[in-house]
Structure formats: structure tokens, C-alpha cells
Amino acid sequence: MLLELLKDLLNKLGVIVVLAFLLSRSSFFQRYILKEKMNLYYKIFFSIVFGVIGIAGTYWGIPIGGGIANSRSIVIVVAGMLGGTAVGTGSGLIAGIHRMLIPGGRLTAFACGISTILGGVIGGKLKKYIDEKQDKWIYGILTGIMVESIQMGIILLIARPFEEALHLVKIIFVPMTFINAMGIGIFVILIQQIYDEREKAGAVKAQLALNIATLTLPYLRKGLNESSANKTAHIIYEMT
């Protein structure tokens, strides 16, 4: 059962990675990622977006032993790591409350709902800390392991009967922790590529400006007249 569950979650992770890659290539998402400061509208909007995706992750999960093995935490933790505590908490509340209310997986409904909200809060609180690190994806994986461990602990504390909760945790702990932690790490890598591409584009523009200045300086040094202006304009036109 453990291997089958791991296989199913791996298949779902593959689809999530593809969707994450396509999302990371969209100009709208890139503009959101590159915003230094989000206004209230963006916070509300993306809380709803990530919350709805988290709900989809619940429905896409695998019912097992009174619970649902799923990848909901990937989206919620990433929401916090991208948008801060406000977005993480908002999306966590949406997906978490939904998890508490749906009919399926009643054994862990309340426990998983609480852990989903905590996942968003934790992701948001760790945003500044992780942003300062070099290998952000490693910290993304560690965050995923921490969030899943907390979730399993909450299940054992809240879900009853305890024997059923313990049996469920023994089955889902390793597969869900591995898959969701890897999913968060991959998501962080895709996000980091957006920042790297911006820095690379800025470096290319700076180098272009320097090359233009180097080539036009001999003409402009002689003074700005019709001849030097024509030659300078021609150089700029050819290089850009």
C-alpha cells in the first residue's frame, strides 16, 4: 500500500510540476512575483487564487483510511513564501476551512484544516528568512518537511479514535512528506528562475549601454554637432 500511495502521489506531483512551470512562464504571474510590495487588492486576489488551487488539491487527493493523501500543502506553503503572511494565511483559511467542511475524510478533517492554515502562516513567516538564503530550494524542502510533520502531529493529537489516526499516519507520513517537500522545493526553483532571468536581463542591458557608450564616446568627445550626432545615432540604431 505504501509503494502504491507513493507512486500515485508521484504521478500527481508530475502534473503539479508541469502546471507550476506553465504558471511560472505566464507574464501575469511573473509580474506578481517581481512586485516588491503588494497592495491589498493583490493580497486578496492571490489569497483566493492559491486557496482555490489548494481546494483543488484536496479533491485531487487519494482517500485512504478516513483521511485524504494530498498535495494541498504545496500550494498553501508556496503562497506564504511568495506573498508573505497575509497571502499564506488567507489561502490557508480558504483551503483549510473547506477541508474541515467536506464530507470525505472525516477522521482527519479538522486536524488537516488546522494544519493547512498553519502551513500558510509558516510559509509566510519564513519568507524573509528564506529570501536571504542562497539555496532557497533546500529551505523550501525543509519547510515542507516541517509542515508535514506538524500536520501528522496535529492528526495524532486531535483525530479520534487514536488507533485509526495512528494507523493512517503510519501509512501517509513518509509518502506525503517526501512528495510535498519535493513539490515545494521544485516550485521554489521555478520561482528563483524568474528572479535570475530578471537579473540576467538587467545585466545584458547594462552591458549594452556600456558598449554603446564606449563606441560613441570618440565622436561625442569632439563635441555635439550634426556629424557626431548622425554617427552616434547610427551606432545606437545598429546596436539596439
KACOR-V667590 format. One record per residue. N is the residue number from 1. SS is DSSP state (hx for helix, st for strand, lp for the rest). PSI is psi in whole degrees, 0 to 359 (999 if undefined). OMEGA is omega in radians with two decimals (NA if undefined). Layout:
n = [N,N]
ss = [SS,SS]
psi = [PSI,PSI]
omega = [OMEGA,OMEGA]
This chain:
n = [1,2,3,4,5,6,7,8,9,10,11,12,13,14,15,16,17,18,19,20,21,22,23,24,25,26,27,28,29,30,31,32,33,34,35,36,37,38,39,40,41,42,43,44,45,46,47,48,49,50,51,52,53,54,55,56,57,58,59,60,61,62,63,64,65,66,67,68,69,70,71,72,73,74,75,76,77,78,79,80,81,82,83,84,85,86,87,88,89,90,91,92,93,94,95,96,97,98,99,100,101,102,103,104,105,106,107,108,109,110,111,112,113,114,115,116,117,118,119,120,121,122,123,124,125,126,127,128,129,130,131,132,133,134,135,136,137,138,139,140,141,142,143,144,145,146,147,148,149,150,151,152,153,154,155,156,157,158,159,160,161,162,163,164,165,166,167,168,169,170,171,172,173,174,175,176,177,178,179,180,181,182,183,184,185,186,187,188,189,190,191,192,193,194,195,196,197,198,199,200,201,202,203,204,205,206,207,208,209,210,211,212,213,214,215,216,217,218,219,220,221,222,223,224,225,226,227,228,229,230,231,232,233,234,235,236,237,238,239,240]
ss = [lp,hx,hx,hx,hx,hx,hx,hx,hx,hx,hx,hx,hx,hx,hx,hx,hx,hx,hx,hx,hx,hx,hx,hx,hx,lp,hx,hx,hx,hx,hx,hx,hx,lp,lp,lp,lp,lp,lp,hx,hx,hx,hx,hx,hx,hx,hx,hx,hx,hx,hx,hx,hx,hx,hx,hx,hx,hx,hx,lp,lp,st,st,st,lp,lp,st,st,st,lp,lp,hx,hx,hx,hx,hx,hx,hx,hx,hx,hx,hx,hx,hx,hx,hx,hx,hx,hx,hx,hx,hx,hx,hx,hx,hx,hx,hx,hx,hx,hx,lp,lp,lp,lp,hx,hx,hx,hx,hx,hx,hx,hx,hx,hx,hx,hx,hx,hx,hx,hx,hx,hx,hx,hx,lp,hx,hx,hx,hx,hx,lp,lp,lp,lp,hx,hx,hx,hx,hx,hx,hx,hx,hx,hx,hx,hx,hx,hx,hx,hx,hx,hx,hx,hx,hx,hx,hx,lp,lp,lp,hx,hx,hx,hx,hx,hx,hx,hx,hx,hx,hx,hx,hx,hx,hx,hx,hx,hx,hx,hx,hx,hx,hx,hx,hx,hx,hx,hx,hx,hx,hx,hx,hx,hx,hx,hx,hx,hx,hx,hx,hx,hx,hx,hx,hx,hx,hx,hx,hx,hx,hx,hx,hx,hx,hx,hx,hx,hx,hx,lp,lp,lp,lp,lp,hx,hx,hx,hx,hx,hx,hx,hx,hx,hx,hx,hx,hx,hx,lp]
psi = [321,314,322,318,317,319,314,317,325,319,318,324,321,318,319,319,317,314,321,320,314,320,320,340,348,139,325,314,322,321,324,315,321,357,128,328,129,141,178,322,312,321,315,315,311,337,317,316,307,327,317,320,323,320,318,323,326,311,335,0,180,110,133,122,44,4,185,112,121,175,27,321,335,309,317,316,317,323,317,321,335,311,0,187,322,310,318,315,317,310,324,320,317,308,326,314,321,317,325,332,339,152,325,151,47,335,320,12,306,318,315,328,315,315,330,316,316,324,317,320,315,315,319,318,330,357,305,321,314,325,334,352,156,302,79,328,327,317,332,316,315,323,319,317,318,314,317,323,318,320,315,322,318,321,315,328,325,315,136,143,147,322,318,320,317,318,319,315,320,329,315,345,305,310,314,320,314,310,312,323,318,321,317,317,317,318,318,321,316,321,319,327,328,315,319,320,323,317,321,319,320,321,320,317,320,320,321,315,321,319,319,316,321,319,328,341,317,327,317,336,334,356,155,110,184,319,309,326,318,315,322,316,323,318,313,318,314,324,340,999]
omega = [-3.12,-3.14,3.12,3.12,3.12,3.13,-3.14,3.14,3.07,3.10,3.14,3.09,3.12,3.11,3.13,3.14,3.11,3.13,3.11,3.13,3.13,3.12,-3.12,3.13,-3.11,-3.10,-3.13,3.14,3.14,3.10,3.11,-3.11,-3.02,3.09,3.11,3.13,-3.12,3.04,-3.07,-3.14,-3.13,3.14,3.13,-3.09,-3.08,2.98,3.12,-3.12,-3.12,3.09,3.12,3.09,3.07,3.08,3.09,3.10,3.09,-3.13,-3.12,-3.10,-3.08,3.11,-3.14,3.03,3.14,3.11,3.12,3.05,-3.00,3.13,-3.12,-3.05,3.11,-3.07,-3.05,3.12,3.12,3.10,3.11,-3.13,3.13,-2.99,-3.14,-3.04,-3.09,-3.13,3.13,-3.14,-3.13,3.14,3.10,3.10,-3.13,-3.11,-3.11,3.11,3.07,3.14,3.13,-2.98,-3.07,-3.08,-3.04,3.07,-3.04,-3.11,-3.05,-3.02,-3.08,-3.12,-3.12,3.08,3.12,-3.11,3.08,3.10,3.12,3.12,3.10,3.13,-3.13,3.10,3.12,-3.13,-3.11,-3.06,-3.09,-3.13,-3.11,3.14,-3.11,-3.08,-3.13,3.14,-3.04,-3.09,3.10,3.13,3.03,3.11,3.14,3.08,3.11,3.11,3.14,-3.11,3.14,3.11,3.09,3.13,3.13,3.09,3.12,3.09,-3.13,-3.13,-2.98,-3.01,3.09,0.12,-3.05,-3.10,3.12,3.13,3.13,3.12,3.13,-3.13,3.13,-3.11,-2.96,-3.02,-3.08,-3.13,-3.09,3.13,-3.13,-3.06,-3.08,3.09,3.09,3.13,3.11,3.12,3.13,3.11,3.14,3.11,-3.14,3.11,3.14,3.12,3.10,3.10,-3.13,3.13,3.10,3.13,3.13,3.11,3.10,3.13,3.12,3.13,3.12,3.12,3.11,3.13,3.13,3.12,3.11,3.13,-3.12,-3.08,-3.08,-3.09,3.14,-3.14,-3.11,3.13,-3.12,-3.13,-3.12,3.07,-3.07,-3.11,-3.11,3.12,3.11,-3.13,3.11,3.14,3.13,3.12,-3.14,3.14,-3.10,-3.06,-3.10,NA]
